[in-house]
Amino acid sequence: MTILIVGGSGFLGSELVRQARAAGHTTVATYATKPGTASPTAWCPLDLRDAGRLDTVMAEVNPRVVINASSGRADWAVTAEGPLQLAIVAAKHGTRMVHMSTDAVFSGVGRAHYDESRLPDPITPYGAAKAAAETGILAVHPKAVVARTSLIIGHGRSVHERLVHQLAAGAVDGALFTDDIRCPVHVSDLAAALLELATSGAAGIHHLAGSDALSRHELGVLIARRDGIDPSRLPASLRAESTVPGALDVRLDSQKTQRSLRTHLRGARDFLRLCDAGQL
């Protein structure tokens, strides 16, 4: 089977490439600026804002499935409009689509636990762009999968793991919030679950987050202990008292999706146990 991975040069995209190739799939990965470190069957430059290029790539690759793992942050054209264009082209070509979304579509106001039935109520530009993409994708491609996740961790290469090392070394200013609660997921678990959904008959909204709810500071302490860093070197603060925008307590409830998967979405306390970071 041919799989097109949009955003294959990124952290999650690279793991998707690795697992898809290991499963024997022909895997084409796209990049916005330069190819990543993964080894797909082929690399392909792609700007999601270029609808004509999207159509050309889809026609040339002719994938059975396209997985959008790209991240345009708060850039509306890339994060909201680009995935919608991708969904339009995928639907035109009869291609199955899986789109990666985020818990940032929720505000965390009034209710901490969010299952797939909850409607988005974002409070940041990034969350708003992601929520708009979700709505647009499912409108033009009803058989698509929209998969929401939380903080992605793994192999010592995530932005969260790197930040812990930088903060402990005093290389950057900042702190880890003690009142910002999320459900971290391991990148390998997430990629495996996405590939399961991609090759199944699933459609609609699915939640793919870890089973443990942790503050960013608690997560940092687990990472530090795993990597032999003194956790007391990690500065702590409250998001509620900062100028950094974002939800405080957003816990994705992934139980419904988990029941349909073979892949076990481990909690951070499980996958960040003391052992070699290279094995995780």
N, C-alpha and C positions, 0 to 999 in steps of 0.2 A: 504494500500500500504506500502511496506517496502522500507525505505530510508536508505542508508548508507552515513553517514557524516564523511568524512575523515578530521581529525583535529578538532574533536568535543570538545576537551578540551580547545580550544582557545576562544578568545573574540567573534568573529563572529560565530564560530562553536557552542558555547554554546547557542547563540540566535537562531540558526537554529534548534538545538535540542529542545529548548523550544517551538518554533512555530510549528515544525513538530509534536511533541507529542500533543500539544493543538488541532491540526487539525485531530487527531485520527490516525496518521500514526505509524506503527511499525518502531521504529527508533534505528538503531545501530550506535554508534559513536566510532571512533578510537582515540587512543592517542599514542604519540611517547614515552613518559617517564612515565606519570602517568595520571589516569583519572582526568577529570576536575570537576567542581562543578555542572554541568548540570545533569539531570536525564533521560538519554535515556532508551529505553527498555533494552539495553545491551551495555556494553563497550567491546572493542576489541583492544588489542595492535597491532600496525602496524608500520613497518618501510617501507616507500615508496621505499627505495633502494633495498628491498628484493622482487624480482619479483615472486619467488615461494610462499612467504607468501601472496602476493597480490592475486594470483590465488586461494589460499586456502580460504582466507577470502571471496572473491567474490562467490566461490562455496558454502561455508557454509551459508552465509547470504542470498544469492540469491535475491539481491535487484532489484526493478524495476528501481530505480534511485540511482546514486552515485553523491554526491556533494563534490568536493574537496575544502575545506576551509583551508587547511594546509598552513603553512608559513615556508619555509626553509631559508628565507632571501637570502643572496648571495651564499649559498651553492649550487653549480651547480648540484651535485648529487641528492639533495632533491628537489630543486626548478625547475630544468629543466628536468632532466632525470626521476625523480620519477613520476611526473604527466603523462609523456609520457608512462611509463610502466603501469600506472593505466588505461590510455586510451586504450592501447592495450588489456589489460585484460577485460575491460568493453565491448569493441567491440566484443571480442571473446565470451562473455557470453550474448551478445545482450542486454546489460544494458545501459540505457540512462545515459548521463554524463553531469554535469555542473561543469566547472572549474573556480575558482576565480582568476582573473588577476588584473592588476593594471595600473594606469596612468604613472607609472615609465617606461613603455615601450616607452614613448615619450621623446624627448629631450627638447621641449619647444623652440627650435631655429627656428625663422622665422615665426612661426604661433602659437598663443596661444590656439586657439579653435580646438579641435580634435573630429571629429565624427567617426563613425564606419568604414568609408572608408579609413581613414588615415593609412598608413603603419608604423609599429614600427620603431623607430630610437633611441634606448636607448643609454644613455651615462654613465650608472653605471653598475657594475657587476650584481646587483640585477635585474635591468631592462632588461639586456641582457638575464639572465636566464629565466625571465618571458616571454620574447618575444620568446625565443626558445621553451618553453613549449607550447605556443599558436600554433606556426607553426606545431610542432610535433603532438599535439592532434588532430587538424583539419585534418591533413594528414591521420592519422590512424583511426580516428573516425569522419567522416564528419558530422554526425548528432549531434555531441556534441555541447554544448553551452560554449563559452568563454565569461565570464562577467568581464569587466574591471570596477574598481571603484577607488575612491579617498580616502582621509583621513576618517577613520571610527570613529564616535563619538557616545557616548551614555551611560546613566546610571551612569556617573561619573567614569566609569571603563576603558575607553580607555587610551592608552599610552599618547595621546595628553592632555587629561584632567588631568591625574596624573602629567604630566610634568608642567602644569600651576601651580598646587598647590606647586610642589617642587621648581619651580623658584621663586614664590612669597614668599615662606618661606625661601629662601636662602639655601635650602638643597642641591641644585646641581648648578654647574656652567653652563653657557650657555646663550642663548638668543633666541628670536623668530624672525624669519626673516620677514622683511616688504616687501621684493621683491619676495617672494616665494608664488606664487598664486596657489590655488587648489580649488576643489569643494567638500567640506565635505559632507558626507552622514550619516544619523542616522542608527545605527546598526539594529534597528527594521525594518526600511523601507527597508534596503538592504536585510535582511534575508527574508522578505515577498516577495520581488521582485524575489529573487533567487528561492524560492519555487514555485512561479508562473511560472517562466521559466522552472523549473524542471518538472512540471506537464502539460506543454503545448507541442505544436509541434515545438517550436522554435529551431533554430540551428544557428551556426556561431557566429560572434562577436556581443556583446551587451554592451552598456555603461549604468552603474548604478551609477550615481553620483548626488549630490544635485544640486539644481538650482542656488545657490549663489556662485560666485567666490570671495574668500577671501584670504588675505595673512595669513600666520601662526600667525602673530602678531594680526591681526584683529580677527581671530578665538580665540586666547588666551584671548583677551579682552572680547569677548562675554561669554566665559566660566567663566572668573573671575567675571563678573557682575552677572551672574546667581548664582554663588556660594558665593556671598557676599565678594569677595576679591577685594582689591583696585587695579585696572588695572595699576596704575602708578608703582606698584611693579614689573611689568613684564619687564625685559630688552629686548631691541630691537636692531637688527643689520641687516646688509645686507648679504645675502648669497653670492652675487657677490664679496664681499670683504673678504669672509671667505675661509677656506681650506676645507669646507664640500662639497663634490661632490653632484651633483644633478641638475635637471632642475629648471629653475626659474619660468616660467609661463606655466602651463599645465591645460587647462580648458576642461574637458570632456563634450562634447555635447551629452546629453542623450535624446534629444527630440524624436528621432526616436523610441527608445526602450520605452520611457515613453508612447507614443501613443498606444502601444500594451498592456499596463499593467493596472490593476485595482489599484495597489499600487501606491500611490503618493509619489514621492521622494522629500521630503521637503528640502528647503534650510536651511542653518545653522542659518540664522537670524530668521527663523520661529521656529525651534526646540530648539534653545538656548535662547528663551525669558525667562525673569525673572519668575521662578517658581521653585518648589521643584525638585532638580536634580534627586531624586529617581523616579519621575514620567516620566522622559525622557529617 
